[in-house]
Every structure is written in structure tokens, then in C-alpha cells.
Amino acid sequence: MRASMTTRAAPLASRARFFARARPARVAAERAVSASAAGAADAGTTSEAIRARAERGALAGARPFPLLRDPASYSHVSPGVCDACANAAAARRAWVALLVGQLPSHRANAARTKAHLGLRGAEAEAFDASYLRWEADYEAYLDSVSRDEDEDVARDAGATLLDMVDEKERLLRARGLDDLFAGMKAQENAVAAALFPALARELDAVWSSANARGSVDPLDGENPRASAASRRRSEDDAARRVAAARTALECCLAGNLFDAGAAAAVQGVADAAAVSDDASCGSNLDAALLAETFAEARRRVARDKNANGDAETSSWRFDSFDAVAARARTKPWRRAILFCDNAGADVMGMALLARTLVELGGGDTKVALAANEWAALNDVTASETRAFLETVSSRDACGGDGGDETRGSAEPLFPDASGDETLRRQLERGDVTAVSSGQMSTLLDLNRCGPELNDWVEAELREVPAGEEWLVVLDGMGRSLESNWDVAKRVAPGVNTLNLAMVKSQINAERLGAEVYDCVVRLGEGCEQAGG
């Protein structure tokens, strides 16, 4: 009988017994990762050996990110993740168990991509065969890196998490599978494009430069010489600016929850496949349900569920919003790089945040959305980011000329949706742009950034020197939790960094002393010395 991705479900379960010794001790292993974090950091395990292996995974033309204070001392390592993997068998096995657990999702998305590409007959069979060979390749690799005990591996020589995800991408491309999640990303981007216009209008209703009351000086609220009316206007404007920043960040966090089947979780659907089980692998959600699903995601990630604005009532596990709010009120960042995570609602959140930062900057702010050069899981690529921005800003946005990809109909998902004029203007002026980060990983190594990103940063540094007017946003678990947790220690003095993510795995929750679905909004600032 010819093998297929469907008939192979049972053999996969059988072969997964290779990892049986890791899985019964899963909780203990996860705790070992957390417990090892402090010791690993103290021992200085972000060594040259780890750094050298990361450099070998770089794409052609890669070089260090220009805002790093000292590239030689930088490592992508977040304490307790890659460093722990390199030196602790329990930590490696915990991450291997997590990666093996993702394989059923990979298989489902391979089937979705096959349908998305319209493969039939011999082409479909060849695609299936390539996928099954890749899965066997990757399982064999993961088995090999999880076998060794601590005494069998030289210091820093064990496979790191970055090694594991890099090898996944290399093996996929060796089997001709350049974008395993293409089908899901296309659907998620179509859904997000449909949601974008209403969210942009909501942000404008909260605050926009066009609707600000007259010529408001943001400093009048603290100026005793200003008239009472002027102070009131300034205070009201400042409050609206802060509310806009908070709304944009909550949309980003909701996008983190909403992505990759999380729409099913928000609705209480036990199996994410139930949301997309029709013949075309498209979503069965209608417009009203899509909007309500994202609204529910926003309610779940809201900073202040009591809506009284007090930091004491914040529901965010790591919460630096007061510092963000201070910048939104009177001193917006002039340059920002937003490292994007997943396709769909995640990149929508980044686009909304970029739009908001430029609006708050009053014409003196430029933002680059940096996305992978090549596909990795469901992470958005630079070309997909450009297409998304073009779609949501064009006058015939959201299916007006091509119908609704998510339902296969000839009508747009939201018939009254139109392109966002504000974002269109920002794109035309170059205030918002999309660039390739030069990466091919779900993690982020700032020592291997691509020329397009680096050239943009270097050009902008000639206008705005590195310092407090720069912001670097790292979106999602891979870029801000599993790598770059302490990146503020490694950027140029004064540069702000924002780790922005939802904790979506138990292994990360254990390491951070958090709970699954906790939110991270963590602002840092570069200093003169790494320990400063």
C-alpha cells in the first residue's frame, strides 16, 4: 500500500517511543530547564562554541545588527534555553519532546499546503513522499540529540534549541519543502486582512493625529503657565495617546493568542482541526464569528480587565507599560524595528503597532517591520509582510477584487471593508516599510541579520543616532522568550528593547515562573556595560 500522511499516523505514534524516556519525565525535565537558568547564566555558557554554531546557520550576506553594542559579546541565548540545552540532557529532552509533539500539526499543515497549491495525482503523491521522508529525517535527528547523557557531551557541545530549529529548516529544504505552512499562512493572512480595517478605525477613534484637538502641546499638562483649558486639552490628549498605545499592544498580544489554531481555543473547540476541516482546508468561520473570536482574544489579554487604568490591577505577568505610556505621552520613539513573528493575526498586530508608533511620532517617526527572508513554520516572511501591508492599505482591500480566500466565495469577508488611508499614506512616505531580517528560523540571532535590514538601520542612524530615540520590538516566544530575553544588555546605550509575547508553552512558563497564556510586555534599555 502506498504510504500517505494519513495512514502514517499510527507508525508515527509507534516511532515516537524513541522518546519515551523523555516524556514520562516531561515535567521534571521542564523544571530542570527552569532550575538550570540561573546557574547557566552565572557559568557564562553563552560561549564561543554556541556562538560559532549559530553563525554557521546564517544566510549569505548576514552580519551583526547595527544596534548591538558589542557583537562579539552578544548571543541570542536566553538563560535556561539554548545554554541549558547545550549542557543538560534533561533540558534537551524537554525541548525534543516539545518539538516531537508538533509533528501532528506539521502533518496537518502539509496537507493544507498541498490543497492550497492545488497538487493532484503524481504531484500530490510526490509531495506526500517528500513530507514523510522529512519527518523520518527529523525524528532521527531529534532522537540522536536526545540520547547522550551529560557525561557524554563536552561543555557547550549539546544541541541548542537554535540548532534544533535550524536543522528542521535545513532538512525541509533538502526534501524540497520550502514552505510547509504556506496554506495555513495564506488563510490566516486573509482572515487578518479582513479584520484589519475595523481595528484601524477603532484605533483612530481612540486617538489619531488628524483628530487631535487643535494644536495641543503635550507638555502643557505639566506647564503651570499654561491656561487651565490648555492643560485640560493636553491632559486629555495625553490620555488618549496612552490609550492608543495600550490598544495597539493588546491587539499584538491578542494576535499571539489568535494565531495557529488559537481561534479554536478561544471558542472552546477541543480540536483546532475542527475549525478548518472542510475539503479546501479553509476556515468555516463567518465574518461575525471571526470578529467576535478576535474580540474575545483581546478581552483575554487586556491589561486592565477592570478598566480603571491602574498598574496594580494589571493582568500582564511582565508589565512595563507605564514606561511605554510615558513615551507615548510626550516623547515618542523616532525610529523602530519590529521583528515580526507569525503570519495572520500576529503580523496584523505588528502592522497596527507600526501604524500607531508613526501616528504618535507626528511625522518624525519611521518604522521597519523585519520578517524572515525564508519560511520557518508559520512565521511570516518579508514578502508576505509586504503583500499584507499592500492588501490592507489598498483601496480595494480585503477581497474586493479576488473574493474571500477563507471561504472560497466570490464575495469579500467583510463587504464594507476598504483600505486604510493612514497606513497607505505612511507607506507612500516611507514612514512604514517592510524589510527582510535575513533569517530562516523561528528564533532570532542578531549576529546574523541580512543586508536589507542592516542597510535600513545604518541609513536611519545617519539621521537619528543610536540612543533613546530607537526602539527594537521582539514579537513572539521564539524571538523574545526563547531567544533574546536579556537583549537589552547587548544593545547600544539608551536603545529601548521591547519583549512582547504571550507565554504559550508550559516549558517556557516553568522557566519564567509564569503561567501559560501570561502576557509579556517588558521594556529594557541598553547600557554602557553588559552588567549595568
C-alpha positions in Angstrom: 0.0 0.0 0.0 1.3 3.4 -0.9 2.2 5.5 2.2 0.3 8.6 2.9 0.4 11.3 5.6 -3.0 10.0 6.8 -2.1 6.3 7.0 1.2 7.1 8.7 -0.4 8.4 11.9 -0.1 5.0 13.7 3.6 4.4 12.7 4.4 7.9 14.0 3.0 7.1 17.4 5.0 3.9 17.4 8.3 5.6 16.4 7.7 8.3 19.0 8.5 5.7 21.6 12.1 6.5 20.8 11.5 9.5 23.1 9.7 7.5 25.8 12.4 8.1 28.3 12.0 11.9 27.9 8.2 12.0 28.0 7.4 10.3 31.3 9.8 12.8 32.9 8.5 15.7 31.0 7.5 17.8 34.0 10.8 17.1 35.8 12.7 18.0 32.6 10.8 21.2 32.2 11.7 22.1 35.8 15.3 21.2 35.1 15.3 23.8 32.4 14.0 26.4 34.8 16.3 25.4 37.6 19.3 25.5 35.4 18.7 29.0 34.2 20.4 30.9 37.0 23.4 28.6 37.1 23.8 28.5 33.4 23.9 32.3 33.2 26.4 32.5 36.1 28.6 30.0 34.4 28.8 32.0 31.3 27.7 29.3 29.0 26.9 31.6 26.1 30.3 30.5 24.8 32.2 30.8 21.6 31.2 27.2 20.8 27.5 28.1 20.9 28.0 31.3 19.0 30.1 29.6 16.3 27.4 27.0 15.6 24.8 29.8 15.3 27.0 31.6 12.8 27.2 28.6 10.6 23.4 28.7 10.2 23.5 32.3 8.8 22.3 33.0 5.3 24.6 34.6 2.7 25.4 38.2 3.4 24.5 38.1 7.1 26.3 40.3 9.6 25.6 41.7 13.1 22.7 44.0 13.8 24.0 47.6 13.8 22.3 48.5 17.1 24.3 45.9 19.0 26.7 47.5 21.5 29.3 44.7 21.1 28.5 42.0 18.6 31.4 39.8 19.9 29.7 39.7 23.4 26.2 39.2 22.1 24.5 35.8 22.0 20.9 35.0 21.0 20.8 32.8 24.1 18.0 33.3 26.7 19.2 32.0 30.1 17.7 28.5 30.6 17.0 27.8 26.9 19.8 27.3 24.4 22.6 27.4 27.1 20.7 24.8 29.2 20.2 22.6 26.2 23.9 22.7 25.4 24.8 21.4 28.8 21.9 19.4 30.3 20.4 16.2 28.8 17.2 16.8 30.7 16.8 20.2 29.1 17.5 18.8 25.6 14.9 16.1 26.1 12.3 18.6 27.3 12.7 20.6 24.1 12.9 17.5 21.9 9.6 16.3 23.4 8.0 19.7 22.6 9.3 19.5 19.0 8.1 15.9 18.5 4.7 17.0 19.8 4.5 19.5 17.0 4.7 16.8 14.2 0.9 16.1 14.0 0.4 19.8 13.4 3.1 19.8 10.7 1.4 16.8 9.0 -2.0 18.6 9.0 -0.5 21.7 7.6 1.4 19.8 4.9 -2.0 18.5 3.8 -3.4 22.1 3.9 -0.5 23.4 1.8 -0.9 20.5 -0.7 -4.5 21.6 -1.2 -3.5 25.3 -1.3 -1.0 24.5 -4.1 -3.6 22.5 -6.0 -1.5 19.4 -6.2 -3.1 16.4 -7.7 -2.2 12.9 -8.8 1.5 12.2 -9.2 2.4 15.7 -7.8 0.4 15.1 -4.7 2.0 11.7 -4.2 5.5 13.1 -4.6 4.7 15.9 -2.1 3.4 13.3 0.4 6.5 11.1 -0.1 8.8 14.1 0.4 7.0 15.1 3.6 7.2 11.6 5.1 10.9 11.3 4.3 11.4 14.7 6.0 9.5 13.6 9.1 11.7 10.5 9.3 14.8 12.6 8.9 13.8 15.0 11.6 12.7 12.3 14.1 16.1 10.5 13.6 17.9 13.8 14.2 15.9 14.6 17.4 16.5 11.1 18.6 20.2 11.4 18.1 20.5 14.7 20.1 18.4 13.4 23.0 20.4 10.1 23.5 23.5 11.5 25.2 23.8 11.8 28.9 25.5 14.8 30.5 28.8 13.0 30.9 28.9 12.1 27.2 28.8 15.6 25.9 31.6 18.2 26.1 30.8 21.6 27.7 28.5 23.6 25.4 28.6 20.9 22.7 25.0 19.6 23.2 22.4 20.7 20.5 20.8 24.0 21.4 17.3 24.9 20.6 18.5 27.1 17.8 20.5 24.1 16.4 17.3 22.0 16.5 15.1 24.5 14.7 17.9 25.3 12.2 18.2 21.7 11.4 14.5 21.3 10.9 14.6 24.0 8.2 17.7 22.6 6.5 16.1 19.1 6.3 12.8 20.5 4.9 14.7 22.3 2.1 16.7 19.2 1.4 13.4 17.4 0.7 12.2 20.3 -1.5 9.7 21.5 1.1 10.5 25.2 1.2 7.3 26.4 2.9 5.4 23.7 4.7 2.8 26.1 6.2 2.1 28.1 3.0 -1.6 27.1 3.0 -2.2 28.0 6.6 -0.4 31.3 6.3 -2.4 32.3 3.2 -5.6 31.6 5.1 -4.5 33.3 8.3 -3.3 36.4 6.3 -6.7 36.6 4.5 -8.5 36.5 7.9 -6.2 39.1 9.4 -6.6 41.4 6.4 -10.4 41.2 6.8 -10.1 42.1 10.5 -7.6 45.0 10.0 -9.8 47.8 8.8 -12.2 47.8 11.7 -9.3 47.7 14.2 -7.6 50.6 12.4 -10.8 52.6 12.7 -11.1 51.7 16.4 -7.5 53.0 17.0 -8.4 56.2 15.2 -11.4 56.6 17.4 -9.2 56.3 20.4 -6.6 58.8 19.1 -5.2 59.9 15.8 -3.0 62.8 14.8 -5.7 64.0 12.4 -8.4 64.1 15.2 -6.2 65.6 18.0 -7.9 68.7 19.4 -6.3 71.6 17.7 -2.6 72.2 18.2 -2.0 70.5 21.5 1.4 70.8 23.2 1.8 67.6 25.1 3.9 69.4 27.7 1.1 71.9 28.6 -0.3 69.3 31.0 2.8 69.8 33.2 3.3 73.6 32.5 2.0 75.8 35.3 2.0 78.8 33.0 -0.4 77.2 30.5 -4.1 78.1 30.8 -6.4 75.7 32.6 -8.2 75.0 29.3 -4.9 74.3 27.6 -3.8 72.0 30.4 -7.1 70.1 30.2 -6.7 69.6 26.5 -3.2 68.4 26.8 -4.1 66.0 29.6 -7.0 64.6 27.6 -4.8 64.3 24.5 -2.1 62.5 26.6 -4.6 60.1 28.0 -5.8 59.3 24.5 -2.3 58.8 23.2 -1.6 56.3 26.0 -4.9 54.5 25.3 -4.0 54.2 21.7 -0.6 52.6 22.6 -2.3 50.2 25.0 -4.9 49.2 22.4 -2.2 48.5 19.8 -0.2 46.4 22.2 -3.3 44.5 23.3 -4.0 43.8 19.6 -0.5 42.4 19.3 -1.0 40.1 22.3 -4.4 39.0 21.0 -2.7 38.2 17.7 -0.3 36.0 19.6 -3.2 34.1 21.2 -5.3 34.0 18.0 -2.6 32.6 15.7 -2.1 29.0 14.5 -5.3 27.4 15.6 -5.8 29.6 18.7 -9.0 30.8 17.2 -10.3 27.3 18.1 -9.0 27.6 21.6 -10.7 30.9 22.1 -14.0 29.4 21.0 -13.5 26.4 23.3 -13.1 24.0 20.4 -11.1 21.0 21.6 -9.5 20.1 18.3 -8.1 23.0 16.2 -8.7 20.9 13.1 -12.4 21.3 13.7 -12.2 24.9 12.7 -10.7 24.0 9.3 -11.9 20.6 8.3 -13.7 21.3 5.0 -12.4 19.9 1.7 -10.5 23.0 0.8 -8.8 23.3 4.2 -10.3 26.7 4.5 -11.9 28.3 7.6 -15.6 27.8 8.2 -15.8 30.9 10.4 -18.0 33.7 9.1 -17.3 37.4 9.4 -19.3 38.0 12.6 -17.7 35.0 14.3 -14.2 36.0 13.2 -14.7 39.4 14.6 -16.1 38.1 17.9 -13.4 35.5 18.2 -10.7 38.2 17.9 -12.6 40.4 20.3 -12.6 37.5 22.9 -8.9 37.1 22.4 -8.5 40.8 23.2 -10.6 40.5 26.3 -8.4 37.7 27.5 -5.2 39.6 27.1 -6.5 43.0 28.3 -4.0 44.7 30.6 -6.6 46.0 33.0 -9.8 44.0 33.0 -11.3 46.4 35.4 -10.7 49.3 33.0 -9.5 51.7 35.7 -6.0 52.1 34.3 -4.1 51.2 37.5 -0.9 49.3 37.1 -1.7 47.5 40.3 -4.6 45.7 38.6 -2.6 44.7 35.5 -3.1 41.2 34.3 0.2 41.1 32.4 2.9 38.9 34.0 5.7 41.1 32.9 4.4 44.7 32.7 6.5 47.7 31.6 3.5 49.6 30.1 3.9 52.6 32.4 7.3 53.2 30.8 5.8 52.8 27.3 2.9 55.1 28.3 5.4 57.8 29.4 7.0 57.7 25.9 3.6 57.8 24.2 2.6 60.9 26.2 5.4 63.3 25.4 8.4 61.7 23.7 7.6 59.1 21.1 10.4 57.0 19.6 11.7 58.3 16.3 12.9 55.0 14.8 11.7 51.5 15.5 12.3 48.0 14.2 9.6 45.4 14.8 10.8 41.8 14.4 7.7 40.0 13.3 6.6 36.6 14.4 3.7 34.6 12.8 1.6 35.2 9.7 -2.0 36.2 10.2 -3.2 38.0 13.4 0.4 38.3 14.6 1.6 40.3 11.6 -1.7 42.3 11.7 -0.8 43.3 15.3 2.7 44.4 14.2 1.2 46.5 11.4 -1.2 48.1 13.8 1.6 48.8 16.2 3.8 50.3 13.4 0.9 52.5 12.3 0.3 53.7 15.9 4.0 54.4 16.6 4.2 56.6 13.4 1.0 58.4 14.3 2.3 59.1 17.8 5.5 60.4 16.4 3.7 63.1 14.5 5.6 62.8 11.2 9.0 62.3 12.8 8.9 58.5 13.2 9.9 55.7 10.9 9.2 52.1 11.5 10.6 48.9 9.7 8.8 45.6 10.1 11.5 43.0 9.9 10.5 39.5 8.9 12.2 36.3 7.9 13.8 36.0 4.4 12.8 32.3 4.2 9.8 30.4 5.6 10.1 28.8 9.1 6.9 27.1 10.4 4.1 29.6 10.2 6.3 32.7 10.6 5.6 35.4 8.2 8.2 36.2 5.6 9.3 39.6 4.3 7.5 39.1 1.0 4.3 38.1 2.8 4.6 41.1 5.1 4.8 43.4 2.1 1.8 41.8 0.5 -0.2 42.1 3.7 0.6 45.8 4.1 -0.3 46.4 0.4 -3.6 44.4 0.8 -4.8 46.3 3.9 -3.8 49.7 2.6 -5.1 49.4 -1.0 -8.4 50.9 -2.0 -9.9 47.6 -2.9 -8.6 45.9 0.2 -9.8 42.6 1.9 -11.1 40.7 -1.1 -12.6 43.4 -3.1 -11.0 42.1 -6.3 -10.4 38.5 -5.6 -13.1 37.4 -3.2 -12.7 35.7 0.1 -9.9 33.1 0.2 -11.0 31.9 3.6 -14.4 30.7 2.4 -13.9 30.2 -1.4 -16.7 32.6 -2.2 -16.7 35.4 -4.7 -17.6 38.0 -2.1 -15.2 39.7 0.4 -15.3 38.5 4.0 -16.4 42.0 5.2 -18.1 43.6 2.2 -17.8 47.2 3.7 -14.0 46.9 4.3 -11.8 49.4 2.5 -8.1 50.1 2.5 -6.6 52.0 5.4 -5.8 55.6 4.3 -3.5 56.3 7.2 -1.3 53.2 6.6 -1.4 53.9 2.8 0.0 57.4 3.4 2.6 56.1 5.8 3.8 53.5 3.3 3.9 56.1 0.5 6.1 58.4 2.6 8.4 55.6 3.7 7.4 56.0 7.4 6.4 52.4 7.4 8.3 49.8 5.5 8.9 46.0 5.4 12.4 44.6 5.2 13.9 41.2 5.3 15.7 40.3 8.6 17.8 37.8 6.6 16.8 35.0 8.9 15.4 31.5 8.4 14.5 30.5 11.9 11.7 30.7 14.5 14.3 32.2 16.8 16.3 35.4 16.2 20.1 35.7 16.2 21.0 39.4 15.9 24.5 38.4 14.8 23.2 37.0 11.5 20.9 39.8 10.2 20.5 40.3 6.5 21.7 43.3 4.4 18.3 44.7 3.8 17.6 45.2 7.5 21.1 46.4 8.3 21.2 48.8 5.4 17.9 50.4 6.6 19.2 50.7 10.1 22.5 52.2 9.1 20.8 54.7 6.8 18.5 55.8 9.6 21.4 56.0 12.1 22.8 58.9 10.0 19.7 60.9 10.8 18.9 59.6 14.3 22.0 58.3 16.3 21.7 55.2 18.4 20.2 56.0 21.7 16.9 56.6 23.5 15.0 57.6 20.3 15.3 54.0 19.0 13.0 51.1 19.8 13.5 47.4 19.0 10.4 45.2 19.4 10.8 41.4 19.5 7.5 39.8 18.9 6.5 36.2 20.0 8.0 33.5 22.0 10.8 32.5 19.6 12.3 35.9 19.2 11.7 37.4 22.7 11.5 34.5 25.2 13.3 31.5 23.7 16.0 33.9 22.4 16.9 37.5 23.3 15.3 37.5 26.8 18.1 39.7 28.0 18.8 41.6 24.7 18.7 45.0 26.4 22.1 44.2 28.0 23.6 43.9 24.5 22.2 46.9 22.5 23.7 50.3 22.3 23.3 52.6 25.3 19.9 54.2 25.5 18.3 52.0 22.9 15.0 50.6 24.1 14.0 46.9 23.6 10.5 45.5 24.0 10.0 41.8 24.6 6.3 41.3 23.5 4.8 37.9 23.7 2.3 35.5 25.2 3.6 32.5 27.1 2.1 29.6 25.1 4.0 26.6 26.3 4.5 25.0 29.6 8.2 24.7 29.2 8.5 28.5 28.8 6.1 29.1 31.7 8.2 26.9 34.0 11.4 28.7 33.0 10.0 32.2 33.6 8.0 31.4 36.7 4.8 32.3 34.8 1.6 30.6 33.7 0.6 29.5 30.2 -1.2 32.5 28.5 0.6 35.0 30.7 1.4 38.2 28.8 4.9 39.7 28.5 5.4 43.5 27.8 8.9 44.0 29.0 10.8 47.2 28.1 14.5 47.4 28.5 17.2 49.9 27.8 20.8 49.5 26.6 23.5 50.4 29.0 27.3 51.1 28.8 28.2 47.7 30.3 26.5 44.3 30.0 26.1 44.1 33.7 24.8 47.7 34.0 
